[in-house]
Amino acid sequence: ETGVTQSPTHLIKTRGQQVTLRCSSQSGHNTVSWYQQALGQGPQFIFQYYREEENGRGNFPPRFSGLQFPNYSSELNVNALELDDSALYLCASSRTSGRLGDTQYFGPGTRLTVL
Amino acid sequence: DQQVKQNSPSLSVQEGRISILNCDYTNSMFDYFLWYKKYPAEGPTFLISISSIKDKNEDGRFTVFLNKSAKHLSLHIVPSQPGDSAVYFCAARTGGTSYGKLTFGQGTILTVHP
């Protein structure tokens, strides 16, 4: 069984640029969630995608957007990068079945540095 | 507004002893709680979870206790091993339309000394 994978591992961008991060969900999972983890903090929920639609969003501006594809993989896009966007971006996949206990499994993350 | 708090930034224990990691929450709508472990350069790894209808859940060396009246949960690791050294995050989830959103604490760095 393949786990959650993310690409790239590391990325350096300059302020104002745009970035796309990618995530492949674990086999059998149909839901992808994205989190931002700043240094010394816990992960913060950005949004979740289920059946290719956004299914909940955290307190992040519209310049953070996403996509989910028919194979359940996902992209996170961030426009007009700011210095504070420097963080570890984590993707988590899960299987939504309407029951409690659909645990989210995380990928290794993408470290984004904005200069 | 920090709805999930881990007030101890770090914890140091001897190998073989018990490690107790604590977590407090403020949102009474949370109905499911999880613990994750994170090593450097890796994503968080799921450890154990508990539903709000229970007060204890065990899985091998790991036990999670939930005290709903105190809005407090704890993770017990017995016996602790050097490989348990990592950052531990507690997380909580509500039902309904916020089903997918996990709210995390800031993490506690556990160091287990041989």
Interface residues (C-beta under 8 A of the other chain):
Chain A: V4 Q6 T31 S33 Y35 G40 Q41 G42 P43 Q44 F45 Q48 Y50 N55 G56 G58 L90 A92 S94 T96 L100 G101 T103 Q104 Y105 F106 G107 P108 G109
Chain B: V4 Q6 D31 Y32 L34 Y36 A41 E42 G43 P44 T45 F46 S49 S51 F89 A91 G95 T97 S98 Y99 G100 K101 L102 T103 F104 G105 Q106 G107
